Amino acid sequence: MSMPRFSPSPCTQDLEIPALSSTWVPLVSCPADFPLELFETAISQLIHHPEYNSTLILRSETISTALPPAQSQHLPGLHPHSNVHRKLLPRRPGRDAALEQHCTLYAYDEGEFAGLPCTLVLTPLTEKEPLPYYHPAVSHLAFRYIPSCLSPTTLRIEVIPLPNTPTDPTYRLYRTALALLDTLHRYGWGALTNYQKRVKHDCLVPRETYQDMYLLMRERHKHLVDEWREVTDPLKHVFEDIGIAMFLMLLWKETFGPVSSSTDDQSIDSDTDSDTVPWNTWPRPPGGFVDLGCGNGLLTHILTAEGYSGHGIDLRARTSWGCYPPSTQRALHMCALDPTDIGSGSDGACGDRGNNTDGDSDNHPYSKSVNHPDSSNNNNGNHPYLTPGAFLIGNHSDELTPWLPVLATTTRASGYLSIPCCAWTFDERYSRSRSGDSYSSAGGDGSSAGNDAGGHSGSDEQSFIASLNLGGDGTHKSSYSMYRIWLAHLSEWLGWRVECETLRIPSTRNWALVGRTRTGDPDLALARAQAIIAGVIQRGTFKTRKPEGKAGEH
């Protein structure tokens, strides 16, 4: 059953059903394709989520749900049913002001529909201040559901405009009303068909906290847009990485214990005002963070600039690296990571360090720390950065994506965040034909995926997939969906509790897999990870990519 077409029309002077009163101006109407009984359900979405209809609004916060105010509009034949006193928060607080509003729902006094809500009136609460730009120039705006036995049931927008505000279809007020009516039409049909959102946000981090902290973080780092040195779009990359950094900081706050004042690696800049920057005292990973395939280094820079200890590694240094402050440059390293060597005791865990004879690469500002790691920091036995307690980050890390839970297991990491993009298995491109392959067979022991390799059967498998918050059309037959299911099974099989989040970032690849809690026998998980590594080595098709540039010329 498909949604009926939205068919709006401007209101004329000759209306079969008159306006609410002589002071109200009907603007636009359309057929109502859902019953009156669902009007309250549909309109509640508009009350609680105004940001869905305006990119200039961040969200609304409910102040109270007390009885309708005494100054409510008197509407003949209707009585106040309920009221929500809300505050609209702008997305750009420096440009637009917040605004309080009464959202008063009215019901019929008598007749066939007595007691049923049919009209919502929005009333901005202002003294002498002008209305912010995101609010239409009206003193009242009404959403009406008009049932009729003689003509089609109608949805209508009516307003009491501010003086000298034009209401013709060519002006902004009419266009705003048209967009609001379209939204109500869609919400009503969704209520009729029991529509469920395909993607859920804010599963691991509270929306309100994230949005408030993101605004603060954006102000601190928006200058990076003007200082961008790469050829890629700065607006996308800067604000995307600010969003990821803020998500990580809030996730760590919820995951780890209080910051220890005696931990040198997690030292915090005491000159920064903790009232302005609340995350100065937030918990953080005990071993810092490691951004695998850090690319332009922006995420590493933002976290480092905010007092978080960690490292970013990549095959080649980017133009941006040399433009960051010294504290960030010290955290960026040119490194060819070989995941089959991690935990093996080999010296080849980060490029071929044992054969380095190139004088230029030895003096490279980003490869030197890799070629000559400080043994005092080499807590994992063969890698200077993947130390116990580190939190691993894979932001579109491509070939390293499936290795994240493996590395997190073998290095005793405190957790990991994976935002997959290009689909890779351990040593080749992922294909849907291999979606049923087991992880144990990848390790070489020949077990079947349906038994101990992370698979589920029947309804359990469907419940597991539903918990992944994959979005899409619900069939999960696309290559990207099947790849994410494969990654989730892998994480579960390696003893990680699977958690997923759809990040609030400007990217179509915004699905994230989080591992931060161990389940089951840790020795079994380690044995499985080592079996995967052994199987990859046995096949012999995995090749470590060398660092690019002079550091790779050896």
HELIX and SHEET records of a PDB file:
HELIX    1   1 LEU A   36  LEU A   38  5                                   3    
HELIX    2   2 PHE A   39  HIS A   48  1                                  10    
HELIX    3   3 PRO A   50  ASN A   53  5                                   4    
HELIX    4   4 ARG A  172  LEU A  192  1                                  21    
HELIX    5   5 ARG A  207  HIS A  221  1                                  15    
HELIX    6   6 LYS A  222  VAL A  225  5                                   4    
HELIX    7   7 PRO A  234  THR A  255  1                                  22    
HELIX    8   8 ASP A  264  GLN A  266  5                                   3    
HELIX    9   9 PRO A  278  THR A  281  5                                   4    
HELIX   10  10 LEU A  298  ALA A  305  1                                   8    
HELIX   11  11 THR A  319  CYS A  323  5                                   5    
HELIX   12  12 PRO A  326  GLN A  329  1                                   4    
HELIX   13  13 ARG A  353  ASN A  355  5                                   3    
HELIX   14  14 GLY A  359  ASP A  362  1                                   4    
HELIX   15  15 LYS A  368  ASN A  371  1                                   4    
HELIX   16  16 SER A  375  ASN A  377  5                                   3    
HELIX   17  17 ASP A  398  LEU A  400  5                                   3    
HELIX   18  18 TRP A  403  THR A  410  1                                   8    
HELIX   19  19 ARG A  432  ARG A  434  5                                   3    
HELIX   20  20 TYR A  439  GLY A  443  1                                   5    
HELIX   21  21 GLY A  458  ALA A  466  1                                   9    
HELIX   22  22 SER A  479  TRP A  493  1                                  15    
HELIX   23  23 PRO A  522  ARG A  539  1                                  18    
HELIX   24  24 LYS A  550  GLY A  552  5                                   3    
SHEET    1   A 8 SER A   9  PRO A  10  0                                        
SHEET    2   A 8 VAL A  25  PRO A  31 -1                                        
SHEET    3   A 8 THR A 154  PRO A 161 -1                                        
SHEET    4   A 8 VAL A 138  ILE A 146 -1                                        
SHEET    5   A 8 PRO A 117  LEU A 125 -1                                        
SHEET    6   A 8 LEU A  99  TYR A 108 -1                                        
SHEET    7   A 8 LEU A  78  PRO A  90 -1                                        
SHEET    8   A 8 ILE A  57  SER A  64 -1                                        
SHEET    1   B 7 LEU A 332  MET A 334  0                                        
SHEET    2   B 7 GLY A 310  ASP A 314  1                                        
SHEET    3   B 7 PHE A 289  LEU A 292  1                                        
SHEET    4   B 7 PHE A 391  ASN A 395  1                                        
SHEET    5   B 7 GLY A 415  ILE A 419  1                                        
SHEET    6   B 7 TRP A 511  GLY A 515 -1                                        
SHEET    7   B 7 GLU A 499  THR A 502 -1                                        
END                                                                             
